Amino acid sequence: MSNVIPLRKLESRRGHRCYVLVREERADGFVEFDFSIDDPDLAAELIMPRAAFDEFCQANDVIRCTPEQIEAIDHDKQKWRFGKPGVTE
């Protein structure tokens, strides 16, 4: 039996998209990732063992960000952190 409660069921978020941006798959079996609802630019940083991460992604029907999307998000964050221009679209 699963211990993961899908966020959509927990908070009745039907119609919202959930995104995962994997930051690192560590040698100790943990996955560091950003999780967001509707806006990949606004995310919570999380870490889970691989099996729990896979279950979490399935339970929340996540969309995994592509390497190009990750690069665009990181580039855009630079202007907020360091005042440098980033992606505008």
PDB file of N, CA, C and O in Angstrom:
ATOM      1  N   MET A   1       0.833  -1.185   0.000  1.00  0.00           N
ATOM      2  CA  MET A   1       0.000   0.000   0.000  1.00  0.00           C
ATOM      3  C   MET A   1       0.876   1.246   0.000  1.00  0.00           C
ATOM      4  O   MET A   1       1.869   1.310   0.724  1.00  0.00           O
ATOM      5  N   SER A   2       0.512   2.229  -0.805  1.00  0.00           N
ATOM      6  CA  SER A   2       1.289   3.437  -0.976  1.00  0.00           C
ATOM      7  C   SER A   2       1.121   4.409   0.190  1.00  0.00           C
ATOM      8  O   SER A   2       0.029   4.566   0.736  1.00  0.00           O
ATOM      9  N   ASN A   3       2.226   5.054   0.559  1.00  0.00           N
ATOM     10  CA  ASN A   3       2.190   6.104   1.571  1.00  0.00           C
ATOM     11  C   ASN A   3       2.077   7.485   0.958  1.00  0.00           C
ATOM     12  O   ASN A   3       1.933   8.469   1.683  1.00  0.00           O
ATOM     13  N   VAL A   4       2.140   7.581  -0.371  1.00  0.00           N
ATOM     14  CA  VAL A   4       2.093   8.873  -1.045  1.00  0.00           C
ATOM     15  C   VAL A   4       0.647   9.289  -1.257  1.00  0.00           C
ATOM     16  O   VAL A   4      -0.142   8.550  -1.847  1.00  0.00           O
ATOM     17  N   ILE A   5       0.308  10.466  -0.777  1.00  0.00           N
ATOM     18  CA  ILE A   5      -1.020  11.027  -1.011  1.00  0.00           C
ATOM     19  C   ILE A   5      -0.882  12.037  -2.144  1.00  0.00           C
ATOM     20  O   ILE A   5      -0.222  13.060  -1.965  1.00  0.00           O
ATOM     21  N   PRO A   6      -1.481  11.783  -3.301  1.00  0.00           N
ATOM     22  CA  PRO A   6      -1.357  12.723  -4.409  1.00  0.00           C
ATOM     23  C   PRO A   6      -1.853  14.106  -3.988  1.00  0.00           C
ATOM     24  O   PRO A   6      -2.893  14.238  -3.344  1.00  0.00           O
ATOM     25  N   LEU A   7      -1.093  15.125  -4.363  1.00  0.00           N
ATOM     26  CA  LEU A   7      -1.460  16.483  -3.985  1.00  0.00           C
ATOM     27  C   LEU A   7      -2.806  16.885  -4.567  1.00  0.00           C
ATOM     28  O   LEU A   7      -3.540  17.661  -3.955  1.00  0.00           O
ATOM     29  N   ARG A   8      -3.134  16.370  -5.730  1.00  0.00           N
ATOM     30  CA  ARG A   8      -4.425  16.723  -6.323  1.00  0.00           C
ATOM     31  C   ARG A   8      -5.571  16.259  -5.445  1.00  0.00           C
ATOM     32  O   ARG A   8      -6.555  16.981  -5.285  1.00  0.00           O
ATOM     33  N   LYS A   9      -5.464  15.068  -4.874  1.00  0.00           N
ATOM     34  CA  LYS A   9      -6.520  14.563  -4.006  1.00  0.00           C
ATOM     35  C   LYS A   9      -6.505  15.289  -2.668  1.00  0.00           C
ATOM     36  O   LYS A   9      -7.556  15.603  -2.109  1.00  0.00           O
ATOM     37  N   LEU A  10      -5.317  15.549  -2.165  1.00  0.00           N
ATOM     38  CA  LEU A  10      -5.169  16.204  -0.879  1.00  0.00           C
ATOM     39  C   LEU A  10      -5.739  17.621  -0.896  1.00  0.00           C
ATOM     40  O   LEU A  10      -6.384  18.048   0.062  1.00  0.00           O
ATOM     41  N   GLU A  11      -5.500  18.340  -1.976  1.00  0.00           N
ATOM     42  CA  GLU A  11      -5.908  19.739  -2.039  1.00  0.00           C
ATOM     43  C   GLU A  11      -6.947  20.013  -3.128  1.00  0.00           C
ATOM     44  O   GLU A  11      -7.210  21.174  -3.443  1.00  0.00           O
ATOM     45  N   SER A  12      -7.533  18.982  -3.700  1.00  0.00           N
ATOM     46  CA  SER A  12      -8.536  19.136  -4.753  1.00  0.00           C
ATOM     47  C   SER A  12      -8.059  20.082  -5.847  1.00  0.00           C
ATOM     48  O   SER A  12      -8.722  21.072  -6.154  1.00  0.00           O
ATOM     49  N   ARG A  13      -6.921  19.776  -6.425  1.00  0.00           N
ATOM     50  CA  ARG A  13      -6.323  20.645  -7.442  1.00  0.00           C
ATOM     51  C   ARG A  13      -6.571  20.109  -8.854  1.00  0.00           C
ATOM     52  O   ARG A  13      -5.658  20.116  -9.680  1.00  0.00           O
ATOM     53  N   ARG A  14      -7.741  19.662  -9.133  1.00  0.00           N
ATOM     54  CA  ARG A  14      -8.027  19.125 -10.470  1.00  0.00           C
ATOM     55  C   ARG A  14      -7.799  20.188 -11.538  1.00  0.00           C
ATOM     56  O   ARG A  14      -8.135  21.359 -11.362  1.00  0.00           O
ATOM     57  N   GLY A  15      -7.221  19.746 -12.642  1.00  0.00           N
ATOM     58  CA  GLY A  15      -6.956  20.653 -13.742  1.00  0.00           C
ATOM     59  C   GLY A  15      -5.616  21.365 -13.631  1.00  0.00           C
ATOM     60  O   GLY A  15      -5.231  22.077 -14.558  1.00  0.00           O
ATOM     61  N   HIS A  16      -4.902  21.199 -12.541  1.00  0.00           N
ATOM     62  CA  HIS A  16      -3.597  21.821 -12.374  1.00  0.00           C
ATOM     63  C   HIS A  16      -2.515  20.851 -12.807  1.00  0.00           C
ATOM     64  O   HIS A  16      -2.642  19.641 -12.622  1.00  0.00           O
ATOM     65  N   ARG A  17      -1.457  21.386 -13.380  1.00  0.00           N
ATOM     66  CA  ARG A  17      -0.340  20.557 -13.822  1.00  0.00           C
ATOM     67  C   ARG A  17       0.774  20.589 -12.790  1.00  0.00           C
ATOM     68  O   ARG A  17       1.075  21.640 -12.224  1.00  0.00           O
ATOM     69  N   CYS A  18       1.377  19.451 -12.551  1.00  0.00           N
ATOM     70  CA  CYS A  18       2.490  19.333 -11.612  1.00  0.00           C
ATOM     71  C   CYS A  18       3.772  19.091 -12.403  1.00  0.00           C
ATOM     72  O   CYS A  18       3.797  18.278 -13.327  1.00  0.00           O
ATOM     73  N   TYR A  19       4.824  19.796 -12.036  1.00  0.00           N
ATOM     74  CA  TYR A  19       6.100  19.703 -12.737  1.00  0.00           C
ATOM     75  C   TYR A  19       7.201  19.227 -11.806  1.00  0.00           C
ATOM     76  O   TYR A  19       7.203  19.546 -10.617  1.00  0.00           O
ATOM     77  N   VAL A  20       8.141  18.460 -12.355  1.00  0.00           N
ATOM     78  CA  VAL A  20       9.331  18.027 -11.638  1.00  0.00           C
ATOM     79  C   VAL A  20      10.540  18.405 -12.475  1.00  0.00           C
ATOM     80  O   VAL A  20      10.600  18.145 -13.677  1.00  0.00           O
ATOM     81  N   LEU A  21      11.499  19.023 -11.805  1.00  0.00           N
ATOM     82  CA  LEU A  21      12.761  19.391 -12.422  1.00  0.00           C
ATOM     83  C   LEU A  21      13.849  18.702 -11.600  1.00  0.00           C
ATOM     84  O   LEU A  21      14.160  19.134 -10.490  1.00  0.00           O
ATOM     85  N   VAL A  22      14.421  17.640 -12.141  1.00  0.00           N
ATOM     86  CA  VAL A  22      15.432  16.865 -11.418  1.00  0.00           C
ATOM     87  C   VAL A  22      16.736  17.651 -11.420  1.00  0.00           C
ATOM     88  O   VAL A  22      17.260  18.019 -12.471  1.00  0.00           O
ATOM     89  N   ARG A  23      17.246  17.900 -10.213  1.00  0.00           N
ATOM     90  CA  ARG A  23      18.507  18.637 -10.046  1.00  0.00           C
ATOM     91  C   ARG A  23      19.696  17.692  -9.965  1.00  0.00           C
ATOM     92  O   ARG A  23      20.747  17.952 -10.551  1.00  0.00           O
ATOM     93  N   GLU A  24      19.522  16.580  -9.228  1.00  0.00           N
ATOM     94  CA  GLU A  24      20.628  15.635  -9.093  1.00  0.00           C
ATOM     95  C   GLU A  24      20.114  14.263  -8.696  1.00  0.00           C
ATOM     96  O   GLU A  24      19.231  14.135  -7.848  1.00  0.00           O
ATOM     97  N   GLU A  25      20.677  13.246  -9.320  1.00  0.00           N
ATOM     98  CA  GLU A  25      20.436  11.863  -8.906  1.00  0.00           C
ATOM     99  C   GLU A  25      21.715  11.428  -8.205  1.00  0.00           C
ATOM    100  O   GLU A  25      22.723  11.131  -8.846  1.00  0.00           O
ATOM    101  N   ARG A  26      21.655  11.395  -6.890  1.00  0.00           N
ATOM    102  CA  ARG A  26      22.845  11.193  -6.072  1.00  0.00           C
ATOM    103  C   ARG A  26      23.285   9.731  -6.011  1.00  0.00           C
ATOM    104  O   ARG A  26      22.483   8.819  -6.213  1.00  0.00           O
ATOM    105  N   ALA A  27      24.555   9.528  -5.734  1.00  0.00           N
ATOM    106  CA  ALA A  27      25.124   8.181  -5.646  1.00  0.00           C
ATOM    107  C   ALA A  27      24.539   7.383  -4.479  1.00  0.00           C
ATOM    108  O   ALA A  27      24.557   6.152  -4.495  1.00  0.00           O
ATOM    109  N   ASP A  28      24.018   8.089  -3.461  1.00  0.00           N
ATOM    110  CA  ASP A  28      23.446   7.387  -2.307  1.00  0.00           C
ATOM    111  C   ASP A  28      21.986   6.972  -2.525  1.00  0.00           C
ATOM    112  O   ASP A  28      21.328   6.497  -1.599  1.00  0.00           O
ATOM    113  N   GLY A  29      21.479   7.156  -3.760  1.00  0.00           N
ATOM    114  CA  GLY A  29      20.138   6.693  -4.094  1.00  0.00           C
ATOM    115  C   GLY A  29      19.051   7.732  -3.926  1.00  0.00           C
ATOM    116  O   GLY A  29      17.879   7.435  -4.160  1.00  0.00           O
ATOM    117  N   PHE A  30      19.406   8.947  -3.525  1.00  0.00           N
ATOM    118  CA  PHE A  30      18.422  10.013  -3.375  1.00  0.00           C
ATOM    119  C   PHE A  30      18.337  10.861  -4.632  1.00  0.00           C
ATOM    120  O   PHE A  30      19.308  10.998  -5.376  1.00  0.00           O
ATOM    121  N   VAL A  31      17.153  11.429  -4.856  1.00  0.00           N
ATOM    122  CA  VAL A  31      16.922  12.320  -5.990  1.00  0.00           C
ATOM    123  C   VAL A  31      16.598  13.700  -5.434  1.00  0.00           C
ATOM    124  O   VAL A  31      15.664  13.850  -4.647  1.00  0.00           O
ATOM    125  N   GLU A  32      17.361  14.703  -5.837  1.00  0.00           N
ATOM    126  CA  GLU A  32      17.085  16.087  -5.481  1.00  0.00           C
ATOM    127  C   GLU A  32      16.311  16.696  -6.646  1.00  0.00           C
ATOM    128  O   GLU A  32      16.717  16.574  -7.802  1.00  0.00           O
ATOM    129  N   PHE A  33      15.192  17.353  -6.332  1.00  0.00           N
ATOM    130  CA  PHE A  33      14.363  17.883  -7.409  1.00  0.00           C
ATOM    131  C   PHE A  33      13.535  19.076  -6.941  1.00  0.00           C
ATOM    132  O   PHE A  33      13.336  19.293  -5.745  1.00  0.00           O
ATOM    133  N   ASP A  34      13.062  19.837  -7.917  1.00  0.00           N
ATOM    134  CA  ASP A  34      12.136  20.933  -7.670  1.00  0.00           C
ATOM    135  C   ASP A  34      10.753  20.436  -8.070  1.00  0.00           C
ATOM    136  O   ASP A  34      10.593  19.785  -9.103  1.00  0.00           O
ATOM    137  N   PHE A  35       9.761  20.746  -7.250  1.00  0.00           N
ATOM    138  CA  PHE A  35       8.376  20.365  -7.539  1.00  0.00           C
ATOM    139  C   PHE A  35       7.527  21.619  -7.585  1.00  0.00           C
ATOM    140  O   PHE A  35       7.616  22.470  -6.700  1.00  0.00           O
ATOM    141  N   SER A  36       6.707  21.732  -8.611  1.00  0.00           N
ATOM    142  CA  SER A  36       5.840  22.910  -8.729  1.00  0.00           C
ATOM    143  C   SER A  36       4.470  22.524  -9.258  1.00  0.00           C
ATOM    144  O   SER A  36       4.289  21.492  -9.904  1.00  0.00           O
ATOM    145  N   ILE A  37       3.529  23.378  -8.965  1.00  0.00           N
ATOM    146  CA  ILE A  37       2.164  23.219  -9.448  1.00  0.00           C
ATOM    147  C   ILE A  37       1.857  24.417 -10.328  1.00  0.00           C
ATOM    148  O   ILE A  37       1.895  25.560  -9.872  1.00  0.00           O
ATOM    149  N   ASP A  38       1.556  24.153 -11.581  1.00  0.00           N
ATOM    150  CA  ASP A  38       1.186  25.135 -12.603  1.00  0.00           C
ATOM    151  C   ASP A  38       2.331  25.980 -13.144  1.00  0.00           C
ATOM    152  O   ASP A  38       2.328  26.285 -14.337  1.00  0.00           O
ATOM    153  N   ASP A  39       3.308  26.376 -12.336  1.00  0.00           N
ATOM    154  CA  ASP A  39       4.361  27.272 -12.791  1.00  0.00           C
ATOM    155  C   ASP A  39       5.730  26.704 -12.434  1.00  0.00           C
ATOM    156  O   ASP A  39       6.118  26.744 -11.267  1.00  0.00           O
ATOM    157  N   PRO A  40       6.473  26.176 -13.407  1.00  0.00           N
ATOM    158  CA  PRO A  40       7.778  25.578 -13.103  1.00  0.00           C
ATOM    159  C   PRO A  40       8.787  26.567 -12.523  1.00  0.00           C
ATOM    160  O   PRO A  40       9.796  26.154 -11.952  1.00  0.00           O
ATOM    161  N   ASP A  41       8.524  27.877 -12.664  1.00  0.00           N
ATOM    162  CA  ASP A  41       9.432  28.880 -12.115  1.00  0.00           C
ATOM    163  C   ASP A  41       9.290  29.032 -10.602  1.00  0.00           C
ATOM    164  O   ASP A  41      10.200  29.547  -9.953  1.00  0.00           O
ATOM    165  N   LEU A  42       8.188  28.603 -10.038  1.00  0.00           N
ATOM    166  CA  LEU A  42       7.939  28.715  -8.604  1.00  0.00           C
ATOM    167  C   LEU A  42       7.832  27.305  -8.037  1.00  0.00           C
ATOM    168  O   LEU A  42       6.832  26.618  -8.246  1.00  0.00           O
ATOM    169  N   ALA A  43       8.868  26.880  -7.318  1.00  0.00           N
ATOM    170  CA  ALA A  43       8.942  25.467  -6.930  1.00  0.00           C
ATOM    171  C   ALA A  43       9.463  25.291  -5.511  1.00  0.00           C
ATOM    172  O   ALA A  43      10.127  26.163  -4.950  1.00  0.00           O
ATOM    173  N   ALA A  44       9.140  24.134  -4.957  1.00  0.00           N
ATOM    174  CA  ALA A  44       9.704  23.697  -3.680  1.00  0.00           C
ATOM    175  C   ALA A  44      10.833  22.720  -3.977  1.00  0.00           C
ATOM    176  O   ALA A  44      10.703  21.856  -4.843  1.00  0.00           O
ATOM    177  N   GLU A  45      11.940  22.860  -3.256  1.00  0.00           N
ATOM    178  CA  GLU A  45      13.057  21.939  -3.416  1.00  0.00           C
ATOM    179  C   GLU A  45      12.829  20.747  -2.502  1.00  0.00           C
ATOM    180  O   GLU A  45      12.586  20.916  -1.307  1.00  0.00           O
ATOM    181  N   LEU A  46      12.908  19.537  -3.060  1.00  0.00           N
ATOM    182  CA  LEU A  46      12.653  18.321  -2.302  1.00  0.00           C
ATOM    183  C   LEU A  46      13.763  17.305  -2.554  1.00  0.00           C
ATOM    184  O   LEU A  46      14.514  17.414  -3.523  1.00  0.00           O
ATOM    185  N   ILE A  47      13.853  16.326  -1.675  1.00  0.00           N
ATOM    186  CA  ILE A  47      14.774  15.210  -1.841  1.00  0.00           C
ATOM    187  C   ILE A  47      14.082  13.955  -1.332  1.00  0.00           C
ATOM    188  O   ILE A  47      13.469  13.964  -0.265  1.00  0.00           O
ATOM    189  N   MET A  48      14.184  12.868  -2.106  1.00  0.00           N
ATOM    190  CA  MET A  48      13.532  11.601  -1.751  1.00  0.00           C
ATOM    191  C   MET A  48      14.387  10.437  -2.232  1.00  0.00           C
ATOM    192  O   MET A  48      15.156  10.579  -3.182  1.00  0.00           O
ATOM    193  N   PRO A  49      14.255   9.290  -1.579  1.00  0.00           N
ATOM    194  CA  PRO A  49      14.877   8.085  -2.138  1.00  0.00           C
ATOM    195  C   PRO A  49      14.259   7.794  -3.507  1.00  0.00           C
ATOM    196  O   PRO A  49      13.107   8.151  -3.750  1.00  0.00           O
ATOM    197  N   ARG A  50      15.002   7.160  -4.390  1.00  0.00           N
ATOM    198  CA  ARG A  50      14.562   6.909  -5.772  1.00  0.00           C
ATOM    199  C   ARG A  50      13.166   6.286  -5.826  1.00  0.00           C
ATOM    200  O   ARG A  50      12.325   6.757  -6.591  1.00  0.00           O
ATOM    201  N   ALA A  51      12.894   5.252  -5.047  1.00  0.00           N
ATOM    202  CA  ALA A  51      11.597   4.567  -5.100  1.00  0.00           C
ATOM    203  C   ALA A  51      10.471   5.516  -4.697  1.00  0.00           C
ATOM    204  O   ALA A  51       9.414   5.520  -5.329  1.00  0.00           O
ATOM    205  N   ALA A  52      10.679   6.307  -3.670  1.00  0.00           N
ATOM    206  CA  ALA A  52       9.656   7.257  -3.222  1.00  0.00           C
ATOM    207  C   ALA A  52       9.450   8.345  -4.270  1.00  0.00           C
ATOM    208  O   ALA A  52       8.322   8.777  -4.505  1.00  0.00           O
ATOM    209  N   PHE A  53      10.532   8.785  -4.898  1.00  0.00           N
ATOM    210  CA  PHE A  53      10.441   9.789  -5.964  1.00  0.00           C
ATOM    211  C   PHE A  53       9.603   9.265  -7.126  1.00  0.00           C
ATOM    212  O   PHE A  53       8.717   9.961  -7.622  1.00  0.00           O
ATOM    213  N   ASP A  54       9.884   8.042  -7.557  1.00  0.00           N
ATOM    214  CA  ASP A  54       9.122   7.448  -8.665  1.00  0.00           C
ATOM    215  C   ASP A  54       7.638   7.346  -8.316  1.00  0.00           C
ATOM    216  O   ASP A  54       6.776   7.646  -9.142  1.00  0.00           O
ATOM    217  N   GLU A  55       7.352   6.926  -7.099  1.00  0.00           N
ATOM    218  CA  GLU A  55       5.965   6.806  -6.645  1.00  0.00           C
ATOM    219  C   GLU A  55       5.294   8.177  -6.566  1.00  0.00           C
ATOM    220  O   GLU A  55       4.138   8.331  -6.958  1.00  0.00           O
ATOM    221  N   PHE A  56       6.019   9.162  -6.063  1.00  0.00           N
ATOM    222  CA  PHE A  56       5.517  10.535  -5.964  1.00  0.00           C
ATOM    223  C   PHE A  56       5.165  11.069  -7.354  1.00  0.00           C
ATOM    224  O   PHE A  56       4.102  11.658  -7.547  1.00  0.00           O
ATOM    225  N   CYS A  57       6.058  10.861  -8.312  1.00  0.00           N
ATOM    226  CA  CYS A  57       5.826  11.334  -9.688  1.00  0.00           C
ATOM    227  C   CYS A  57       4.603  10.666 -10.299  1.00  0.00           C
ATOM    228  O   CYS A  57       3.791  11.329 -10.945  1.00  0.00           O
ATOM    229  N   GLN A  58       4.468   9.371 -10.102  1.00  0.00           N
ATOM    230  CA  GLN A  58       3.318   8.653 -10.654  1.00  0.00           C
ATOM    231  C   GLN A  58       2.022   9.096  -9.986  1.00  0.00           C
ATOM    232  O   GLN A  58       1.020   9.318 -10.667  1.00  0.00           O
ATOM    233  N   ALA A  59       2.031   9.224  -8.676  1.00  0.00           N
ATOM    234  CA  ALA A  59       0.822   9.599  -7.942  1.00  0.00           C
ATOM    235  C   ALA A  59       0.340  10.998  -8.304  1.00  0.00           C
ATOM    236  O   ALA A  59      -0.859  11.274  -8.266  1.00  0.00           O
ATOM    237  N   ASN A  60       1.280  11.885  -8.658  1.00  0.00           N
ATOM    238  CA  ASN A  60       0.920  13.260  -8.971  1.00  0.00           C
ATOM    239  C   ASN A  60       0.907  13.547 -10.466  1.00  0.00           C
ATOM    240  O   ASN A  60       0.731  14.693 -10.879  1.00  0.00           O
ATOM    241  N   ASP A  61       1.092  12.507 -11.280  1.00  0.00           N
ATOM    242  CA  ASP A  61       1.035  12.635 -12.736  1.00  0.00           C
ATOM    243  C   ASP A  61       1.874  13.822 -13.215  1.00  0.00           C
ATOM    244  O   ASP A  61       1.384  14.693 -13.934  1.00  0.00           O
ATOM    245  N   VAL A  62       3.146  13.843 -12.804  1.00  0.00           N
ATOM    246  CA  VAL A  62       3.995  14.997 -13.068  1.00  0.00           C
ATOM    247  C   VAL A  62       4.452  15.066 -14.512  1.00  0.00           C
ATOM    248  O   VAL A  62       4.482  14.067 -15.231  1.00  0.00           O
ATOM    249  N   ILE A  63       4.800  16.254 -14.903  1.00  0.00           N
ATOM    250  CA  ILE A  63       5.443  16.529 -16.187  1.00  0.00           C
ATOM    251  C   ILE A  63       6.902  16.799 -15.858  1.00  0.00           C
ATOM    252  O   ILE A  63       7.202  17.701 -15.076  1.00  0.00           O
ATOM    253  N   ARG A  64       7.804  16.035 -16.440  1.00  0.00           N
ATOM    254  CA  ARG A  64       9.231  16.247 -16.189  1.00  0.00           C
ATOM    255  C   ARG A  64       9.762  17.290 -17.149  1.00  0.00           C
ATOM    256  O   ARG A  64       9.569  17.197 -18.361  1.00  0.00           O
ATOM    257  N   CYS A  65      10.433  18.284 -16.592  1.00  0.00           N
ATOM    258  CA  CYS A  65      11.010  19.342 -17.412  1.00  0.00           C
ATOM    259  C   CYS A  65      12.139  18.782 -18.266  1.00  0.00           C
ATOM    260  O   CYS A  65      12.916  17.943 -17.811  1.00  0.00           O
ATOM    261  N   THR A  66      12.223  19.250 -19.496  1.00  0.00           N
ATOM    262  CA  THR A  66      13.287  18.847 -20.410  1.00  0.00           C
ATOM    263  C   THR A  66      14.568  19.600 -20.049  1.00  0.00           C
ATOM    264  O   THR A  66      14.511  20.605 -19.340  1.00  0.00           O
ATOM    265  N   PRO A  67      15.720  19.130 -20.525  1.00  0.00           N
ATOM    266  CA  PRO A  67      16.968  19.877 -20.281  1.00  0.00           C
ATOM    267  C   PRO A  67      16.889  21.319 -20.789  1.00  0.00           C
ATOM    268  O   PRO A  67      17.451  22.223 -20.170  1.00  0.00           O
ATOM    269  N   GLU A  68      16.205  21.538 -21.895  1.00  0.00           N
ATOM    270  CA  GLU A  68      16.055  22.895 -22.426  1.00  0.00           C
ATOM    271  C   GLU A  68      15.213  23.763 -21.488  1.00  0.00           C
ATOM    272  O   GLU A  68      15.534  24.932 -21.275  1.00  0.00           O
ATOM    273  N   GLN A  69      14.146  23.203 -20.931  1.00  0.00           N
ATOM    274  CA  GLN A  69      13.320  23.945 -19.988  1.00  0.00           C
ATOM    275  C   GLN A  69      14.101  24.256 -18.713  1.00  0.00           C
ATOM    276  O   GLN A  69      13.993  25.355 -18.170  1.00  0.00           O
ATOM    277  N   ILE A  70      14.887  23.290 -18.234  1.00  0.00           N
ATOM    278  CA  ILE A  70      15.697  23.498 -17.039  1.00  0.00           C
ATOM    279  C   ILE A  70      16.682  24.642 -17.274  1.00  0.00           C
ATOM    280  O   ILE A  70      16.843  25.514 -16.420  1.00  0.00           O
ATOM    281  N   GLU A  71      17.336  24.635 -18.426  1.00  0.00           N
ATOM    282  CA  GLU A  71      18.292  25.693 -18.754  1.00  0.00           C
ATOM    283  C   GLU A  71      17.604  27.053 -18.807  1.00  0.00           C
ATOM    284  O   GLU A  71      18.145  28.036 -18.300  1.00  0.00           O
ATOM    285  N   ALA A  72      16.426  27.122 -19.411  1.00  0.00           N
ATOM    286  CA  ALA A  72      15.695  28.395 -19.504  1.00  0.00           C
ATOM    287  C   ALA A  72      15.267  28.891 -18.120  1.00  0.00           C
ATOM    288  O   ALA A  72      15.370  30.084 -17.832  1.00  0.00           O
ATOM    289  N   ILE A  73      14.794  27.996 -17.275  1.00  0.00           N
ATOM    290  CA  ILE A  73      14.377  28.369 -15.913  1.00  0.00           C
ATOM    291  C   ILE A  73      15.582  28.867 -15.119  1.00  0.00           C
ATOM    292  O   ILE A  73      15.499  29.899 -14.453  1.00  0.00           O
ATOM    293  N   ASP A  74      16.694  28.148 -15.185  1.00  0.00           N
ATOM    294  CA  ASP A  74      17.896  28.551 -14.455  1.00  0.00           C
ATOM    295  C   ASP A  74      18.436  29.882 -14.964  1.00  0.00           C
ATOM    296  O   ASP A  74      18.873  30.721 -14.177  1.00  0.00           O
ATOM    297  N   HIS A  75      18.407  30.071 -16.259  1.00  0.00           N
ATOM    298  CA  HIS A  75      18.881  31.323 -16.855  1.00  0.00           C
ATOM    299  C   HIS A  75      18.011  32.493 -16.412  1.00  0.00           C
ATOM    300  O   HIS A  75      18.522  33.569 -16.102  1.00  0.00           O
ATOM    301  N   ASP A  76      16.711  32.286 -16.383  1.00  0.00           N
ATOM    302  CA  ASP A  76      15.793  33.339 -15.965  1.00  0.00           C
ATOM    303  C   ASP A  76      15.978  33.690 -14.487  1.00  0.00           C
ATOM    304  O   ASP A  76      15.845  34.853 -14.106  1.00  0.00           O
ATOM    305  N   LYS A  77      16.280  32.697 -13.660  1.00  0.00           N
ATOM    306  CA  LYS A  77      16.482  32.946 -12.224  1.00  0.00           C
ATOM    307  C   LYS A  77      17.712  33.816 -11.968  1.00  0.00           C
ATOM    308  O   LYS A  77      17.795  34.491 -10.942  1.00  0.00           O
ATOM    309  N   GLN A  78      18.665  33.799 -12.900  1.00  0.00           N
ATOM    310  CA  GLN A  78      19.878  34.596 -12.722  1.00  0.00           C
ATOM    311  C   GLN A  78      19.562  36.089 -12.581  1.00  0.00           C
ATOM    312  O   GLN A  78      20.210  36.780 -11.796  1.00  0.00           O
ATOM    313  N   LYS A  79      18.594  36.587 -13.318  1.00  0.00           N
ATOM    314  CA  LYS A  79      18.281  38.020 -13.232  1.00  0.00           C
ATOM    315  C   LYS A  79      17.713  38.376 -11.862  1.00  0.00           C
ATOM    316  O   LYS A  79      17.884  39.507 -11.405  1.00  0.00           O
ATOM    317  N   TRP A  80      17.052  37.449 -11.207  1.00  0.00           N
ATOM    318  CA  TRP A  80      16.507  37.711  -9.876  1.00  0.00           C
ATOM    319  C   TRP A  80      17.582  37.595  -8.807  1.00  0.00           C
ATOM    320  O   TRP A  80      17.546  38.316  -7.810  1.00  0.00           O
ATOM    321  N   ARG A  81      18.518  36.713  -9.001  1.00  0.00           N
ATOM    322  CA  ARG A  81      19.587  36.522  -8.007  1.00  0.00           C
ATOM    323  C   ARG A  81      20.706  37.535  -8.149  1.00  0.00           C
ATOM    324  O   ARG A  81      21.220  38.048  -7.155  1.00  0.00           O
ATOM    325  N   PHE A  82      21.086  37.826  -9.399  1.00  0.00           N
ATOM    326  CA  PHE A  82      22.282  38.626  -9.631  1.00  0.00           C
ATOM    327  C   PHE A  82      22.043  39.860 -10.498  1.00  0.00           C
ATOM    328  O   PHE A  82      22.994  40.568 -10.829  1.00  0.00           O
ATOM    329  N   GLY A  83      20.796  40.131 -10.869  1.00  0.00           N
ATOM    330  CA  GLY A  83      20.488  41.310 -11.670  1.00  0.00           C
ATOM    331  C   GLY A  83      20.913  41.194 -13.120  1.00  0.00           C
ATOM    332  O   GLY A  83      21.039  42.201 -13.818  1.00  0.00           O
ATOM    333  N   LYS A  84      21.135  39.968 -13.577  1.00  0.00           N
ATOM    334  CA  LYS A  84      21.519  39.760 -14.968  1.00  0.00           C
ATOM    335  C   LYS A  84      20.297  39.420 -15.788  1.00  0.00           C
ATOM    336  O   LYS A  84      19.395  38.743 -15.295  1.00  0.00           O
ATOM    337  N   PRO A  85      20.244  39.874 -17.028  1.00  0.00           N
ATOM    338  CA  PRO A  85      19.066  39.544 -17.850  1.00  0.00           C
ATOM    339  C   PRO A  85      18.979  38.059 -18.118  1.00  0.00           C
ATOM    340  O   PRO A  85      19.989  37.361 -18.213  1.00  0.00           O
ATOM    341  N   GLY A  86      17.744  37.591 -18.239  1.00  0.00           N
ATOM    342  CA  GLY A  86      17.519  36.178 -18.512  1.00  0.00           C
ATOM    343  C   GLY A  86      16.512  36.005 -19.618  1.00  0.00           C
ATOM    344  O   GLY A  86      16.307  36.908 -20.429  1.00  0.00           O
ATOM    345  N   VAL A  87      15.896  34.874 -19.656  1.00  0.00           N
ATOM    346  CA  VAL A  87      14.898  34.544 -20.659  1.00  0.00           C
ATOM    347  C   VAL A  87      13.637  35.358 -20.370  1.00  0.00           C
ATOM    348  O   VAL A  87      13.207  35.424 -19.219  1.00  0.00           O
ATOM    349  N   THR A  88      13.046  35.970 -21.368  1.00  0.00           N
ATOM    350  CA  THR A  88      11.866  36.800 -21.165  1.00  0.00           C
ATOM    351  C   THR A  88      10.585  36.126 -21.607  1.00  0.00           C
ATOM    352  O   THR A  88       9.496  36.647 -21.367  1.00  0.00           O
ATOM    353  N   GLU A  89      10.696  34.986 -22.241  1.00  0.00           N
ATOM    354  CA  GLU A  89       9.493  34.310 -22.720  1.00  0.00           C
ATOM    355  C   GLU A  89       9.193  33.097 -21.889  1.00  0.00           C
ATOM    356  O   GLU A  89       8.212  32.399 -22.145  1.00  0.00           O
TER     357      GLU A  89
END
